[in-house]
Amino acid sequence: KILFSKVEELENINLELTTKLSQIEKANYINSSVLSDSESNSLIDEVKKLNGDIDDLNSEIKQLNKDLNESNEERIELLQDMNVLKTKMSFDASELSRLREREDKHKEILEIILRTNKNMLDEVVNKTLTATINEINKELGETSIIRRIRGLTIVKEPEIHKSAISSKAYTQLEELIPDDYLLESGE
């Protein structure tokens, strides 16, 4: 904008100079007389002043052109930096996407491993518990310490000898319980 306003100002001064020169030529032609020295000097001074203004404007225009060129160079550098940054951002985005895909795959693998480990652990615990229960049952069966389990309460039954029971009670018991449940006297 500044450059255009200076160019416009320069054009206006040129127009003014041309107009004055034209007026002088016209006056000379009409009067067909030679200008006096003072009029000539005055006119020359005015032309010099206008030429000085034109030189000043030309200097300003040159400076503005130089500033504009520097500004354009800065803009070009900035655009190049922006292009480099865009390329880097694009690369970073694709790298981030690739890392997210790898993370998702690792999550899937970890979930499979965790499920497999849980299943294996459940199986080991079940086998261990079953083996332990079987071992306990075997020991209990071999030692005959416990004859009956009601719910979660383990009851140790007293040993009953046949000699400690009256014959009438023994006959009644004989019908209800197996023969090997009662011990012979002295056992």
C-alpha positions as CSV (number, residue, x, y, z in Angstrom):
1,K,0.0,0.0,0.0
2,I,2.8,2.4,0.9
3,L,4.6,1.7,-2.3
4,F,1.5,2.3,-4.4
5,S,0.8,5.6,-2.5
6,K,4.3,6.8,-3.2
7,V,4.1,5.9,-6.9
8,E,0.8,7.7,-7.0
9,E,2.4,10.7,-5.3
10,L,5.2,10.6,-7.9
11,E,2.7,10.5,-10.8
12,N,0.9,13.5,-9.3
13,I,4.2,15.5,-9.1
14,N,5.1,14.5,-12.7
15,L,1.6,15.7,-13.8
16,E,2.1,18.9,-11.9
17,L,5.5,19.5,-13.5
18,T,4.2,18.7,-16.9
19,T,1.3,21.1,-16.4
20,K,3.6,23.9,-15.3
21,L,5.9,23.4,-18.2
22,S,3.0,23.3,-20.6
23,Q,1.6,26.5,-19.1
24,I,5.0,28.2,-19.5
25,E,5.4,27.0,-23.1
26,K,1.8,28.2,-23.9
27,A,2.5,31.6,-22.3
28,N,5.8,31.9,-24.3
29,Y,4.0,31.0,-27.5
30,I,1.1,33.4,-26.9
31,N,3.3,36.4,-25.8
32,S,6.1,35.5,-28.2
33,S,8.2,37.2,-25.7
34,V,11.3,36.0,-23.9
35,L,11.0,35.4,-20.1
36,S,12.8,37.7,-17.8
37,D,15.7,36.4,-15.8
38,S,13.7,36.5,-12.6
39,E,10.8,34.6,-14.2
40,S,13.2,32.1,-15.7
41,N,15.0,31.6,-12.4
42,S,11.8,31.3,-10.5
43,L,10.6,28.7,-13.0
44,I,13.9,26.9,-12.9
45,D,13.8,26.8,-9.1
46,E,10.3,25.4,-9.1
47,V,11.4,22.7,-11.6
48,K,14.4,21.9,-9.5
49,K,12.2,21.7,-6.4
50,L,9.8,19.3,-8.2
51,N,12.8,17.3,-9.5
52,G,14.1,17.1,-5.9
53,D,10.7,15.8,-4.8
54,I,10.8,13.3,-7.6
55,D,14.3,12.1,-6.5
56,D,13.1,11.8,-2.9
57,L,10.1,9.8,-4.0
58,N,12.3,7.6,-6.2
59,S,14.6,7.0,-3.2
60,E,11.6,6.1,-1.0
61,I,10.3,3.8,-3.8
62,K,13.7,2.1,-4.0
63,Q,13.8,1.6,-0.2
64,L,10.2,0.2,-0.3
65,N,11.1,-2.2,-3.1
66,K,14.2,-3.3,-1.1
67,D,12.0,-3.8,2.0
68,L,9.4,-5.6,-0.1
69,N,12.1,-8.0,-1.6
70,E,13.4,-8.7,1.9
71,S,9.8,-9.3,3.1
72,N,9.3,-11.7,0.1
73,E,12.5,-13.6,1.0
74,E,11.3,-13.9,4.6
75,R,7.9,-15.1,3.4
76,I,9.6,-17.7,1.1
77,E,11.8,-18.9,4.0
78,L,8.7,-19.1,6.3
79,L,6.8,-21.1,3.6
80,Q,9.7,-23.5,3.3
81,D,9.8,-23.9,7.1
82,M,6.1,-24.5,7.1
83,N,6.4,-27.1,4.4
84,V,9.2,-28.9,6.3
85,L,7.0,-28.7,9.4
86,K,3.9,-30.1,7.5
87,T,6.1,-33.0,6.2
88,K,7.3,-33.7,9.7
89,M,3.8,-33.5,11.2
90,S,2.6,-35.9,8.5
91,F,5.4,-38.3,9.2
92,D,4.8,-38.0,13.0
93,A,1.1,-38.7,12.4
94,S,1.8,-41.8,10.4
95,E,4.4,-43.0,13.0
96,L,1.8,-42.4,15.8
97,S,-0.8,-44.4,13.8
98,R,1.7,-47.2,13.4
99,L,2.5,-47.2,17.1
100,R,-1.2,-47.3,18.0
101,E,-1.7,-50.4,15.7
102,R,1.3,-52.1,17.4
103,E,-0.2,-51.2,20.8
104,D,-3.5,-52.7,19.9
105,K,-1.8,-55.9,18.7
106,H,0.2,-56.1,21.9
107,K,-3.0,-55.7,23.9
108,E,-4.7,-58.5,22.0
109,I,-1.6,-60.8,22.6
110,L,-1.6,-59.9,26.3
111,E,-5.3,-60.6,26.6
112,I,-4.8,-64.0,25.0
113,I,-1.8,-64.8,27.3
114,L,-3.8,-63.7,30.4
115,R,-6.8,-65.8,29.4
116,T,-4.5,-68.8,28.7
117,N,-2.7,-68.3,32.0
118,K,-6.0,-68.0,33.9
119,N,-7.3,-71.2,32.3
120,M,-4.0,-73.0,33.0
121,L,-4.0,-71.7,36.6
122,D,-7.7,-72.8,37.1
123,E,-6.8,-76.2,35.8
124,V,-3.8,-76.6,38.0
125,V,-5.8,-75.4,41.1
126,N,-8.6,-77.8,40.3
127,K,-6.2,-80.7,39.8
128,T,-4.3,-79.8,43.0
129,L,-7.6,-79.5,45.0
130,T,-8.9,-82.7,43.6
131,A,-5.6,-84.5,44.3
132,T,-5.5,-83.1,47.9
133,I,-9.2,-84.0,48.5
134,N,-8.6,-87.5,47.2
135,E,-5.4,-87.8,49.3
136,I,-7.3,-86.7,52.4
137,N,-10.2,-89.0,51.7
138,K,-7.8,-91.9,51.2
139,E,-6.0,-91.2,54.5
140,L,-9.4,-90.8,56.3
141,G,-10.6,-94.0,54.7
142,E,-7.4,-95.9,55.7
143,T,-7.3,-94.7,59.3
144,S,-11.0,-95.0,60.0
145,I,-10.8,-91.9,62.2
146,I,-13.9,-90.3,60.6
147,R,-16.9,-92.3,59.7
148,R,-19.3,-89.6,58.6
149,I,-19.3,-86.0,57.4
150,R,-22.4,-83.9,57.8
151,G,-22.4,-80.7,55.8
152,L,-19.0,-79.1,56.6
153,T,-18.8,-80.5,60.2
154,I,-16.5,-83.5,60.6
155,V,-17.8,-85.8,63.3
156,K,-15.7,-88.5,64.9
157,E,-17.9,-91.3,65.9
158,P,-17.3,-93.2,69.2
159,E,-16.2,-96.8,68.9
160,I,-19.0,-99.1,70.2
161,H,-18.2,-102.6,71.5
162,K,-20.9,-105.3,71.3
163,S,-20.3,-106.2,74.9
164,A,-21.3,-102.7,76.0
165,I,-24.8,-103.1,74.5
166,S,-27.7,-105.0,76.1
167,S,-28.9,-108.0,74.0
168,K,-32.2,-106.3,73.4
169,A,-30.6,-103.1,72.2
170,Y,-28.1,-105.1,70.2
171,T,-30.9,-106.9,68.4
172,Q,-32.6,-103.6,67.5
173,L,-29.3,-102.1,66.3
174,E,-28.5,-105.2,64.3
175,E,-31.5,-104.5,62.1
176,L,-30.4,-100.8,61.5
177,I,-26.7,-100.9,61.1
178,P,-24.2,-103.1,59.1
179,D,-22.4,-105.9,61.0
180,D,-18.9,-104.5,60.5
181,Y,-19.9,-101.2,62.1
182,L,-19.8,-102.6,65.6
183,L,-16.5,-103.9,67.0
184,E,-16.2,-107.3,68.6
185,S,-15.3,-107.1,72.3
186,G,-11.6,-106.8,72.8
187,E,-10.9,-105.1,69.5
